[in-house]
Amino acid sequence: MDSLSVTASVIAVAGLATQSAKAIYKLVDGLVEAPQAIANSKTLLAGTQSSLDTLTGALATKGDMQAGFASVLQTINLHGVLLSTQDLCDRFKTTITNYTSHSTESRFSNRDRFLVNLHESQIVQFNDQLSGCQRTITLVVGAITLIMSHSTSNHVQQLSTRFQAQEQALSTLATELSKKANVEEDQAVSRRFTILQEACMEALRATKAERTGQTFGDMQIDQSSGGMQGIVGEAQRGINQSFGNLLAQNNSKAFQGQMDAASFALMFGK
């Protein structure tokens, strides 16, 4: 799929997710004196709309930047995250509509309040899932933007701190989402958390790959030999490694990459 088609596809799905988020936001915004759980939903929905708008704005670039975005998007299942966000908002809109059918723009009915309080755990669960969607979208967009900045900036070292912070945030969220997916009994909810977690891990790998510039591949080693690829010892500036086709056999040792003197002595010294 060409770069224009890739970005157009994601923008289209982001647009659908935005419409769904706006629809449920409009519904809860019209509920006067709604219970706190619904008020929390409203805040999260506003944040989700903002994240989706940021994504759409970032992808609406032209020329080489669009091709760059498309290249990164092909390694991250952001499409799945957006579809999951849209589905979540649509389902919640149906739920809230049923729970607040007796309320008006001027009064939240006692009957609806009782019903909402009775099913508060369901609303809290929605908020938890939506929070995961919003945070994932925000961090993935941040990762893509950072990768593009790194590719076009002459100040690579100045971006190092931002890369480290981005990678830590993605790793932390991925771990949190993985735990939620593992303990969740509802398979649909568990699957949603898994989709978000996988997108975070894909963004993390893409970010690390851009920061280090390492690719590797094709390493074949028999049982009597040893081989390594990458960086051993202190990392060097301006890393841009690739490799491939490393072969170690007949009690031999092989290495591709960067290695300091002490590590070389340990590996190859006699």
RAWOQUI-V739602 format. One record per residue. N is the residue number from 1. RES is the residue in three letters. PHI is phi in whole degrees, -180 to 180 (NA if undefined). NEAR is the number of other C-alpha atoms within 12 Angstrom. D_CENTER is the distance of its C-alpha to the mean C-alpha in whole Angstrom. Layout:
N&RES&PHI&NEAR&D_CENTER, N&RES&PHI&NEAR&D_CENTER
This chain:
1&MET&NA&13&22, 2&ASP&-73&16&22, 3&SER&-61&25&20, 4&LEU&-64&25&21, 5&SER&-68&19&21, 6&VAL&-62&28&17, 7&THR&-68&34&16, 8&ALA&-63&25&19, 9&SER&-64&27&17, 10&VAL&-68&35&14, 11&ILE&-62&32&16, 12&ALA&-63&24&18, 13&VAL&-68&27&16, 14&ALA&-62&38&14, 15&GLY&-64&28&18, 16&LEU&-66&27&18, 17&ALA&-64&40&16, 18&THR&-65&36&17, 19&GLN&-60&27&21, 20&SER&-67&32&20, 21&ALA&-66&43&19, 22&LYS&-67&29&22, 23&ALA&-65&27&24, 24&ILE&-74&35&23, 25&TYR&-64&31&23, 26&LYS&-60&23&27, 27&LEU&-65&33&28, 28&VAL&-73&39&27, 29&ASP&-67&26&28, 30&GLY&-87&23&31, 31&LEU&-93&31&32, 32&VAL&-80&21&34, 33&GLU&54&22&34, 34&ALA&-71&33&32, 35&PRO&-57&29&31, 36&GLN&-59&20&28, 37&ALA&-59&27&26, 38&ILE&-73&40&26, 39&ALA&-62&25&26, 40&ASN&-66&25&22, 41&SER&-61&37&21, 42&LYS&-60&35&22, 43&THR&-63&25&21, 44&LEU&-67&32&17, 45&LEU&-65&43&18, 46&ALA&-63&27&19, 47&GLY&-65&27&16, 48&THR&-65&39&14, 49&GLN&-60&38&16, 50&SER&-64&24&16, 51&SER&-64&33&12, 52&LEU&-67&41&13, 53&ASP&-64&27&16, 54&THR&-63&26&14, 55&LEU&-61&38&12, 56&THR&-60&30&15, 57&GLY&-64&21&17, 58&ALA&-67&30&15, 59&LEU&-83&37&16, 60&ALA&-83&26&19, 61&THR&-88&22&20, 62&LYS&-122&17&23, 63&GLY&66&14&25, 64&ASP&-63&17&23, 65&MET&-64&24&20, 66&GLN&-65&28&19, 67&ALA&-63&24&20, 68&GLY&-66&30&18, 69&PHE&-60&43&15, 70&ALA&-61&35&15, 71&SER&-61&24&16, 72&VAL&-72&34&12, 73&LEU&-62&38&11, 74&GLN&-70&26&13, 75&THR&-104&25&11, 76&ILE&-128&35&8, 77&ASN&-82&31&8, 78&LEU&-69&44&7, 79&HIS&-57&31&11, 80&GLY&-65&31&10, 81&VAL&-63&40&8, 82&LEU&-68&44&11, 83&LEU&-63&31&13, 84&SER&-65&38&13, 85&THR&-65&44&13, 86&GLN&-61&36&16, 87&ASP&-61&30&17, 88&LEU&-62&37&17, 89&CYS&-65&41&18, 90&ASP&-63&27&21, 91&ARG&-66&25&22, 92&PHE&-69&33&22, 93&LYS&-61&31&24, 94&THR&-63&19&27, 95&THR&-64&24&27, 96&ILE&-66&38&28, 97&THR&-59&26&30, 98&ASN&-69&18&32, 99&TYR&-79&32&32, 100&THR&-123&33&33, 101&SER&-68&24&36, 102&HIS&-100&21&39, 103&SER&-89&27&37, 104&THR&-125&20&38, 105&GLU&-68&18&37, 106&SER&-110&13&40, 107&ARG&-156&18&39, 108&PHE&-94&26&37, 109&SER&-66&22&39, 110&ASN&-63&19&40, 111&ARG&-64&17&40, 112&ASP&-67&27&36, 113&ARG&-62&27&36, 114&PHE&-63&18&37, 115&LEU&-67&26&35, 116&VAL&-65&31&31, 117&ASN&-64&21&32, 118&LEU&-65&16&33, 119&HIS&-109&22&30, 120&GLU&-58&26&28, 121&SER&-60&15&26, 122&GLN&-69&24&24, 123&ILE&-69&32&23, 124&VAL&-62&24&22, 125&GLN&-64&26&20, 126&PHE&-61&34&19, 127&ASN&-59&32&18, 128&ASP&-64&29&16, 129&GLN&-68&42&14, 130&LEU&-65&43&13, 131&SER&-60&34&12, 132&GLY&-63&43&10, 133&CYS&-63&46&9, 134&GLN&-63&42&9, 135&ARG&-65&37&8, 136&THR&-66&48&4, 137&ILE&-59&45&6, 138&THR&-61&36&7, 139&LEU&-71&41&6, 140&VAL&-67&49&4, 141&VAL&-62&39&8, 142&GLY&-61&31&9, 143&ALA&-66&44&8, 144&ILE&-63&42&10, 145&THR&-62&36&12, 146&LEU&-66&36&13, 147&ILE&-61&38&14, 148&MET&-67&32&16, 149&SER&-65&26&18, 150&HIS&-66&29&18, 151&SER&-72&24&20, 152&THR&-111&16&22, 153&SER&-94&15&23, 154&ASN&-89&11&26, 155&HIS&-108&14&25, 156&VAL&-61&24&23, 157&GLN&-64&18&24, 158&GLN&-68&16&23, 159&LEU&-88&25&20, 160&SER&-59&24&20, 161&THR&-63&16&19, 162&ARG&-65&24&16, 163&PHE&-62&34&15, 164&GLN&-62&22&16, 165&ALA&-65&20&14, 166&GLN&-65&34&11, 167&GLU&-65&33&11, 168&GLN&-65&23&12, 169&ALA&-65&26&10, 170&LEU&-65&37&7, 171&SER&-64&28&10, 172&THR&-64&21&11, 173&LEU&-67&34&9, 174&ALA&-61&33&8, 175&THR&-64&24&12, 176&GLU&-61&27&12, 177&LEU&-67&35&11, 178&SER&-63&27&13, 179&LYS&-64&17&16, 180&LYS&-62&27&15, 181&ALA&-64&27&15, 182&ASN&-74&19&18, 183&VAL&-97&16&20, 184&GLU&-74&20&20, 185&GLU&-81&12&23, 186&ASP&-72&15&22, 187&GLN&-62&14&21, 188&ALA&-65&17&19, 189&VAL&-68&32&17, 190&SER&-60&25&16, 191&ARG&-64&25&15, 192&ARG&-63&37&13, 193&PHE&-63&43&11, 194&THR&-66&34&11, 195&ILE&-60&34&9, 196&LEU&-66&46&6, 197&GLN&-62&40&7, 198&GLU&-65&31&8, 199&ALA&-65&42&4, 200&CYS&-63&46&3, 201&MET&-66&35&7, 202&GLU&-65&31&7, 203&ALA&-67&42&6, 204&LEU&-64&39&8, 205&ARG&-64&31&11, 206&ALA&-65&36&11, 207&THR&-67&42&11, 208&LYS&-64&30&14, 209&ALA&-63&27&15, 210&GLU&-69&33&16, 211&ARG&-68&36&17, 212&THR&-89&31&19, 213&GLY&75&27&20, 214&GLN&-91&26&21, 215&THR&-124&24&21, 216&PHE&70&22&24, 217&GLY&118&17&25, 218&ASP&59&17&29, 219&MET&-104&24&30, 220&GLN&-121&22&33, 221&ILE&-135&22&35, 222&ASP&-85&17&38, 223&GLN&-66&13&39, 224&SER&-93&13&41, 225&SER&-119&19&39, 226&GLY&-142&23&36, 227&GLY&-156&26&33, 228&MET&-145&29&30, 229&GLN&-135&28&28, 230&GLY&121&30&26, 231&ILE&-126&26&27, 232&VAL&-121&21&29, 233&GLY&98&17&30, 234&GLU&-68&15&30, 235&ALA&-67&18&27, 236&GLN&-103&19&28, 237&ARG&-75&16&27, 238&GLY&63&18&26, 239&ILE&-65&22&25, 240&ASN&-155&20&25, 241&GLN&-103&23&25, 242&SER&-137&21&25, 243&PHE&77&21&28, 244&GLY&120&19&29, 245&ASN&63&17&32, 246&LEU&-83&24&33, 247&LEU&-133&24&36, 248&ALA&-130&22&38, 249&GLN&-150&17&40, 250&ASN&57&13&44, 251&ASN&62&14&43, 252&SER&-111&20&41, 253&LYS&-128&26&38, 254&ALA&-144&26&36, 255&PHE&-147&29&33, 256&GLN&-128&28&31, 257&GLY&133&29&29, 258&GLN&-116&27&30, 259&MET&-146&23&33, 260&ASP&-81&18&35, 261&ALA&-61&14&38, 262&ALA&-64&14&38, 263&SER&-67&17&36, 264&PHE&-63&21&38, 265&ALA&-63&13&41, 266&LEU&-68&14&39, 267&MET&-83&21&38, 268&PHE&-114&17&41, 269&GLY&-71&10&44, 270&LYS&-110&6&47
